[in-house]
Amino acid sequence: MLYSNEQRDRAKEAYLSQVPVPLIAREQGIPKRTLYYWIKLYEWDELPARESVEQVLDRFIIKLLNRKSLTLDAVEMIERIQAAKEREIKLKLLKQKAENNPVPKGDKHSSTNNKNNAQNKKSKKTLADLTEGEILAAFKEDLFPYQWALWESREHRTRHILKSRQIGLTWYFAREAVTVALLTGENQIFLSASKNQSAIFNAYIKSYIKEKFDVDLMGSEKIRIPTAKGEAILYFLSTNSSTAQGFSGHLYIDECFWINNFSKLQKVASAIASHKQWRKTYFSTPSTKTHEAYALWSGENFNEIAKKRGLPLMVLPDQATLSKGWVGPDQEYRKIITIHDALAGGCTLFDLASLQLEYTPDDFAQLFECMFIDDTCSVFNLTQLLACAITDARWMDYKPGTARPFANKAVWIGYDPSRNRDSAVVSVIAPPCSPGGKFRVLELITMHNLPWSEQAERIKALTESYQVEHISIDKTGPGHGVYELVKDFFPAVQGLHYNPEIKA
């Protein structure tokens, strides 16, 4: 395959900035053998000597910052490069100072200075020097009362927390876990629905430790923390069962109701926390009753065991009881935190009246009041749809944010109008290049309460950014007005009268 000079220069910039070859290959889609060939042919290993380390690092930081959008990997790379640059500058300054102020041999002040430096270094506080009072005071300082109530439930071996959106539980459990690690020296393990979600835990913990104790933590998939009771390790994993084995510690599973193949993961996750000292915490917004995690929350899984062992069956109590926290026959702690519970528990971040105007009653109940969707009558239930999803897919041919995100490759556009509960949605689909291939959802645009003319304009803008080969519009009811407007600029648009037979 032929590569442009621009691609080669971009790879060279990364290599000169000490980015590993495998990472360049993954980020830029260039085979490793090609990169090694360029390194040898163009003598890239000889180039860094022509520039200072700071110049090389500065150049690469600017390159990353000029991207249209920054991934979490890129942000972490910038932080590492900036730290390396600062170390290089400090070393140069120390070297210059030593050269300008040499200490004579036998200088009686030198030993005193060395002793003072050693004492200063010793007096600087580390995480291992923190007292229990200091750790808990820092932890409690920013919590709402409903979050502090979760801390008081931490001794339960298994916790299930069903939550409203945006009430800060990922933020809270990141702080809870690192606080437990500082107090006990015990490992903490985070399992999330995606790599990016796992990275959010990592970012929250680093930010918290920096803010409260002025300590910079390092690591992306693993952070080591020195404590008064030994070294604690924090692991950040996505829900790939092949990488979630071989660890032990307190386990946090985030957004469990949105994880594909949950039952398989549950077996692996349970093994991580098999020993009696380890605890498991599941927390998530609700999805549907057909999701595999619902049987764990509702007690259906326990009741299968209870029937065989002659134990009392479990029946979930009402929401009012669950809002206070409840321990069932399976000895597991369950709690619901709705937006109303959060507001009553001191949260000041919401304008409830405004949110209720933005969402239909059904949407609001699911997003903020912890109500599950019953999708048993749907053509495709959530479990089937999640099985089609790819986590953290890196599509080299799709560049969002550019004038032509998908270059001149063909896309299809679908439009679903707003009715009594759904918002109008436009989807941009990349069809497969060959029969039997995969369809890719490139964009989803949700429109709340927009007039037909504005909705049609959104679709028109997409035809100017993409090579649109097909547009299909549900013109039943409110969709008819949008269909007529789109037909003016895209005469080949297909109008459909949706009904259960067509959907099936």
N, C-alpha and C positions, 0 to 999 in steps of 0.2 A: 504494500500500500504506500502511495506517495503522501508525504506530509509537507505542509507549507512551511516557509521560513518562519512565519509567525508562530506556528505550533512548536517548531524546534527552539525558537528563542524563548518561548514561555517555559519549556522544559528546562532550558539552560538556566534561566533565572531561578527556578525552583531548586535545581541541583546546586547552584552556587550559593544558595541560601541554606544549604545543609538539610534540605528536605530529602528523606530516604527515597531511593529509587522505587521501591514497591508502592509508596504513597503517591509519587508522581504518576506512576502507571495507572493507579486506581482513579486519581483525581482527573487526569487528562486523557485517559483512554488510549494510551500509547503502550504497546507491548514492552516488557522489561528488556527483552533482547535488543530491541531497537534503541532503547535509551542507552544501554551499555555500549552499543556500537557507536552512537554519537559521542559518548564520553571519550572513547578511545580515538575515534577519527578526528575530532575537533579539539582534543587535548583539554577537556574541561577541567581536569584535575590540576592543570597548570595555571588556570585563570584566576583563582582567588588571590594569588600572591600579588596581582596587579592592583588590587583594591584593598582598603582597610576593611576589617570585619564589620565595623559600624556602617560603612557604605553599603556593603552587601545586604546587611540586615534591614537597613532603612529602605532599600530598593524593593525588597520582597514585601515588607509591611505595606508600602504604598500600593504595590500590585494587588495585594489582598483587599485593601480598603477600597480600591477602585471597582471592585466587583459590583454588579447590580444588586445582588443579595448575598448576605453572609450566612454560611452554614455554621452550626455549633463547632464543627471541626475547625473551620477557618478562624473563628473567634479564639478558640483555645490555642491554635497555632500562633496567632498574633501575640497572645499573652506570653507564650513560651519564648518567642523571638524577642519581644520587648524585654523580658527578664534577662535573656542572654546578652542583649545589647547593654543593659544597665550594668551587668557584671563586668563586661569588657571595659566600659568607661571607668568603673571603680578601680579595676586592676591597673589601667593606664595612669590614673591619677596617683595611686599609691606608688607606682614605679617612678613617676616623675618626682614625687615628694622625696622618695628615698635617694634619688640621684642628686637632687638639689640640697638635701640636708643629710649628708652621710654622718653616721655616728662613729666618732673616733674609737679606735680599739682601746679598751680599758676605761672607757668613759663610765664613771661611777653612777651617772644618772640613768644609763641604759637599763641596768637591772631593775631600778626603781620604776621606770616607765613600763617595762615588761610586766612587772608585778601588778601595777595599776591597771594595765590593759587586761590582764588575766582576771583581776577582781571584777572589772566592769563587765567582762564577758560572762563571768559566773553569776553576777547579780541580775542579768537580763532574764526575765521570767519566760518560761516555756509552758506549753500546754500541760506537761507532766507536773509542773509546780502549782497548778491551780488547786484551790481547796474546793470541797463540795459546796460550801456556801457561795463562792464566787461563780461556780458553774451554774448552780440553780438560780442565782440572782440574775445572771445574764439571760438565761433561758426564759424566765417568767416575765421579764421586763416588757416584752412587746405582745404578749398573748391576750386575746379576748377570753372572757370567762368560759365560753363553750369549748375553747381549745385547751384551757387548763383542765377542764373536766376529762378530756381524753388522756392527759398525763396521769390522772388519778386512776384510770382504768388499765394502765399499762401492764400490771402484774398478771392479767388474765392470759392464759396460755394461747388462746385464739380469740381474736377480735374481728368482727365483721362490721364495717362502718359504711352505711349507705348515705350518700351525701348529695346536697345541692351543688350546682355548678358555682365556681368562683368564690368559695368560702375559705380558701386558703389551707386546705388539708395537705396537699403535696408540700407546701411551704412548712406547715406545722410538723409533719412526720419527718421531714428532713432534719429539722431542729431537734425533735424528740430523739431520733436515732443517734445523732452525733453527741447529744447530751448524755444518753445512756452509755455510749462508748467512752466518753471522758470520765464518767463516774465509775465504770466497771472494768474497762479495758476489754470489753467483749465485742466480737465482730458483728457488723450490721450488713445485711444483704438487701439490695433493692432490685425487684423485678418489675419491669414496666412493659406496657403494650408495644412500645417501640424504642429504638435506640435514642431518638430525640427526647422522648419523655424521661428516659433514664438519665439523660444528660441534664435535665432540669433539676433533678435531685442533687446531682453533683454541683451544679452552679449555686444552688441555694445554700449548700453546706459550706462551700468555699467563701461565699459572700458573708455568711453568718460568722464564721471563725475570724475572718479579716476584720469585720465590723466590731466584734465584741472583744477580741483578744489580740488584734493586730498581728496575726500569724498568717502567712501565705501557705496554703495547702497545695500540693502538686499531685497530678494523676488524673486520668480520665476514666478508665474502667476500674481502677483500684486506688484508694487513698490510704496511706498508713498514718496513724495518729499515735504519737507517744502519749501515754497517760501515766498517772501515778501507780497504776496497777498493771502496767505492761503495755505492749503495743496492740492497739485495736486496728483492724483492717475493715474498710468500708468497700464493698463490691457493688458495682453498678452494671446490671445485666438487662438485656432485653429478653423477651419471652421466646427464646429459641431453646428448646429443651436440651439440645446437644451441648449448649454452653452453660446451662444452668445447673450442672451437676458437679459434685466434688467439693462443694462448699458447705460450711456449717456456721450458724450464727442466728441472730434475730432476723426475721424475714418480714419485709414489707412488699406487698403486691399491689401495685397501683392500677386503677381502672380495670379491675378484673372482669367487669361485665362487658368489656369491649375486646377481650383477648380471644383470638381464634384458637380452637383446639384446646380449650381450657382444661378439660378432664385429664388429658395427657400431661399438661404442665402441672396440674395439681398434684399428681403423683410424685413428680420430681421435686416440687416445692415442699411437699410434706416431708420428703426424705431429708431435705436441707435442715429442717427444724425438728428432727425426730427425737433428739435428746431432751430430757425433761426441763433443762435450763433454758432452752430456746423458745422464743415466742413467735407467733405468726399474726400479722395484721393485714387483712384484706380491706381495701377501701376503694369506692368507685361511685360514679353516677350510675343510675339505672339505665338499662337498655331494654331488653325484651324478656318475656317469661320463657321463651324458647331457648335462651342462651344457657349454655351448660353450667355457668356459675350460679344460675338462679336456684338450682336444686340444692346447692350448698347453703345458700342464704336461707331458703324457705324451710330447710330441714328434711327435704325429701330424701337426700342421701343418707342422713342419719336414721330416718325411719325404716329404710331398707335393712340397716344393721339391727335396729331395735326389734323389728319383727322376728329376726332370727335368734336374737338373744333374750327375748321375752321382756324387753324393757318398755317403759312408757313411751308412747309416741309423742312427737313434738308438734305443736300447733303454734304458729306465729301469733303473738298477741296483736292488739290494735296499735295504730301508729302512735297514739298518745303514750302508751307504755314503752314502745321502742324508742321514743324521743328521750325518755329518761335513762335508757340503757337497761338491758334485760339479759339475764343468763338463763338459757334453756336447759332441757334435760341432757343435752350433749355437753354441758358445762362450757359452752362457748358464749362469749359476750357479743350481743348485737345492739347496734344503736343506729337511729336515723337522725340526721341533722338536715332539716329543710332550711330554706331561706328564712322562714319565720322563726325557726329555732335559733338561727345565727343572729338575726336581728334582736331577738329577746335575750340572747347571750352576749350582747355588747357590741356586735358588729355594726359599724357605722358606714359601710362602704356602698350600700345599696339605696336606690330610690325606688321603693316598691311600686308606687303608683305608676311611675314611668315604665318600668319593666312590664307591668300588666297591660299597658297600652301597646307595647311592642310585640307581644306574643299572644296567640290564640289561647283560650283556656286549656286545651289539651296539651299544646306545646309547653305552656308554663308549668303545668302539673308535672310533666315528665322531666323538664330541665331543672326546676327549682323546688318541686314539692315531693321528689323521690317516688314518683309513680311509674311503674313498669308499663311498657306497651305490650298489649296482647296481639302478637302477630301470627297467631295460629291459623287465621283465615287468609293470610297473605300468599300471593303466588310464590314469592321467595321470602323465606324468613331470614332473620339476621345471621344465624349460624351459617346458612348457605352462602350469603353474601360475603361474610368475613373470610370464608374459605377461598374466595377469589382474590383477596387483597394481598398485596406485596408490601412488606415493611421496608422502608428506607430504600426504595428502588432508585437507582441512579441512571437516568435516561440521558445519554450523551447527546441525543438528537433533539432534545427539548430544552429550550433556554427561556424560561419565563422572565418577563420584564423587558424583553427586547422587542424591536419593531416587528420582527417575524419570528415568533417563538418556536415555530415548527418548520421554519424555512418554507420550502414549496411542497412539502408533503401534504397529502390529502387528509382532511378531517371532515367529520360529520357533526352537525349541530342538532340537538334535541331541545324542545321547549315544553315544559309542563306548567300550565297556568295555575294561578292561585284560586283556590275555592274556599270552602268553609274552614279549613284548618291548615292547609299547606301554604307556604310562600311560593311564589312563582320561581322556577329554577330553569336556568339555561345550562346545558352541559356541552362541552367540546370533547368529542371522542376521536381518537386516532384508530381507524380500522386496521385490521391485520394486513400485512403485505402479501400473505399467501393464505389459502383456505386452511381453516383449522387453527390459525394463529390467534393471538390474544388481542382483545380490544383494550385500549388504554384511555382512562379518563384524565384528560389534560387539565381541564378547568371546570369548576362548578361556580356559577354566579347565582346568588340568591337575591331576590328582589322583594322588598316589603312595601306594599301600598303604593306602587308606582303606576302612573297612568299608562295606557297602552302605547302611546306614542314614545314614551321614554324606554319602555321595554323593547320596542321594535328598534330603537336607536342603539341599544346595547347589542342587539343581534347584528345590526348593520356594521357596528364597529368591529365585531369579530370577523365579519367577512372581509374587512380591510386588513386584518392582521394575519389571517389564516387563509390557506388555499381550500376554500369550502366547496365540497363536491355535493353535499346533500344536507338539506334542512328538513326536519320533520317537526310539525307542531300539532299538539293536541288542541283542536279548535272547538272542542265541546264547551259550550257556555262562554265564560269570559275569555277563552283562548281565541275565539273567532275574530275579535277586533285586532289582536296582534297578528294573526294569520293574514288578514287583509292588508295590513301595512307592510309586512315583510314581502308579500307578493309583489309589491311595487318595485322593489329593488332586487328581488331574487325570485323571478317568475316560476322557477322549477320547484319551489317549496311544496312539500307534501303536507296536506291537511288531513288529520285523522279524527274521527269521532270515536273516542275511547269508550269502551264498555268492557265488562268482565270477559266476554268471548275473545275480543281482540287481545286483551292483556294475557289471557291464558295461551 
